[in-house]
Amino acid sequence: LVADHLGATAIKPNKLVDSALGGVLFIDEAYSLYNDGYSGGDAFGAEAVATLLKRAEDDRDRLGIVLAGYTDDMSRFLRTNPGLASRFSVRVAFPSYGPADLVRIAQIFARQAGDSFAPEAVPVLTQILTMACEQDRIDELGNGRFARSLFERACAARDLRVAALGDRASAAELTTIAAADVTAANQSIAG
């Protein structure tokens, strides 16, 4: 949505809005449109936001725009332009996933990849995800993305472990994530 030089940024959001007319434009991590860390403000982001605001008003009968992102980041973003809060006045908060949901998410990723968690790995996975939730770190870690990352890194740990077995590795060992794999995955993320 942001161009390389001032004046050109308005073209990008206009094209995007044009392509979404008659439907919904969903902008995830919308707060990244404006970076208040720039000295003097973010002129590129401000231009993109101003263009979106104008189109949100001009095309309100033909277009729905959804701005999505983490609550605190979105609150800061909506304060960057007085028109944002009034034009995007409906707020829907989606709670973070709980440990049981996160375990299911990791298991779904595993199943889709043709893998599975060993029975002794599930309690380890559950403990890691429960601690992240209890410490209020799950959003910081990426919520559902954290479950996927744990799965992916556990697969990498399993692959290293199984590679050491060479030709002796069974088909089950090649597709089963052990408790030690999950622990190693968590350590690599926390590390």
Secondary structure, DSSP 8 states (H G I E B T S, - for coil): ---SSTTTTTHHHHHHHHHHTTEEEEETTGGGG--TTSTT--HHHHHHHHHHHHHHHHTTTTEEEEE---HHHHHHHHTSSHHHHHHT----------HHHHHHHHHHHHHHTT-EE-TTHHHHHHHHHHHHHHTT-HHHHTTHHHHHHHHHHHHHHHHHHHHTTGGG--HHHHHEE-HHHHHHHHHHHH-
